[in-house]
Amino acid sequence: MNLSAKFRFGSNFPIVGFLKFDGGRLVLSDQRNQVRVPDYSRLDVRANKSFNFDRWKLTLYAEVLNVLARENIRYTSNADTVNGRLSIGRDSMFPLLPIAGIRIEF
């Protein structure tokens, strides 16, 4: 039997450009790279159980990714070069994800 956990953390990076938050809105600024993406963190857990036979091995596993169900986000941008407009979007990166499987080795 094998139990494991992995925690990932990152302070993330700035959104490239001359932007700032003003009253909850993203607006133009006179300083570059002032807005940062929120911190990224994720906890993954996994359990394995192996069964050894004469000529082969069976492993059962279960894993849960992002156990804490943290909404890690990233900003996306879309530039309209004809009209000179820039739109900033927000996407969720990784949901709570359960996984189970079987591995057979010969």
C-alpha positions in Angstrom: 0.0 0.0 0.0 1.3 3.4 -0.9 -0.2 6.8 0.2 1.2 10.1 -1.1 0.3 13.8 -1.2 1.8 16.6 -3.2 1.2 20.3 -2.5 2.1 22.9 -5.1 2.3 26.7 -4.5 3.3 29.6 -6.7 3.1 33.3 -6.2 2.2 33.6 -9.9 3.2 36.3 -12.3 2.1 39.8 -13.3 -0.3 40.5 -16.1 1.9 42.0 -18.8 0.9 45.5 -19.7 0.1 49.0 -18.4 -2.9 47.9 -16.2 -4.3 48.5 -12.7 -7.4 47.7 -10.7 -9.6 50.7 -10.0 -12.8 50.0 -8.0 -12.7 46.3 -9.1 -12.3 47.2 -12.7 -9.2 46.7 -14.8 -8.1 50.0 -16.3 -5.1 51.5 -18.1 -2.2 52.7 -15.9 1.0 54.7 -16.3 3.1 51.9 -14.7 3.8 48.5 -16.3 3.1 45.0 -14.7 1.3 46.3 -11.6 -1.5 43.7 -11.6 -0.7 40.1 -10.5 -2.6 36.9 -11.0 -3.7 35.5 -7.6 -1.5 32.9 -5.9 -1.7 29.3 -7.2 -2.0 26.4 -4.9 -3.1 22.8 -5.3 -3.1 19.7 -3.1 -3.2 16.3 -4.7 -3.5 12.9 -2.9 -3.0 9.4 -4.2 -3.3 5.8 -2.9 -1.9 2.7 -4.6 -2.3 -1.0 -3.7 -0.3 -3.6 -5.6 -0.9 -7.3 -5.8 2.0 -9.5 -7.0 1.3 -12.8 -8.8 3.7 -15.4 -10.3 4.3 -13.6 -13.7 2.4 -10.4 -13.4 1.5 -7.5 -11.1 -1.8 -5.7 -10.6 -1.9 -2.2 -9.2 -5.1 -0.4 -8.2 -4.9 3.3 -7.7 -7.2 6.3 -6.7 -6.2 9.9 -6.9 -7.9 13.2 -6.2 -6.4 16.3 -7.8 -7.1 19.8 -6.3 -8.5 18.2 -3.1 -9.2 21.7 -1.6 -11.2 22.6 -4.7 -9.3 25.9 -5.0 -10.3 28.0 -7.9 -6.9 28.8 -9.5 -7.4 31.4 -12.2 -5.5 32.7 -15.2 -6.1 35.8 -17.2 -6.5 35.6 -21.0 -6.4 38.4 -23.5 -7.8 39.1 -26.9 -6.5 41.9 -29.0 -8.5 43.5 -31.8 -5.9 45.0 -34.0 -8.4 46.7 -36.3 -10.2 48.7 -33.6 -7.2 48.8 -31.2 -9.2 47.2 -28.3 -7.9 44.7 -25.8 -10.2 42.5 -23.7 -9.1 40.6 -20.6 -10.9 37.4 -19.7 -10.6 35.1 -16.6 -10.5 31.3 -16.8 -10.5 28.7 -14.0 -7.5 26.4 -14.4 -8.1 23.1 -12.7 -11.2 21.7 -10.9 -11.5 19.1 -8.2 -10.8 15.9 -10.2 -11.1 12.3 -8.9 -9.3 9.6 -10.8 -9.2 5.8 -10.4 -7.4 3.2 -12.5 -5.9 -0.2 -12.9 -2.3 -1.0 -14.1 -1.3 -4.5 -15.2 2.4 -5.3 -15.6 3.7 -8.5 -17.3 
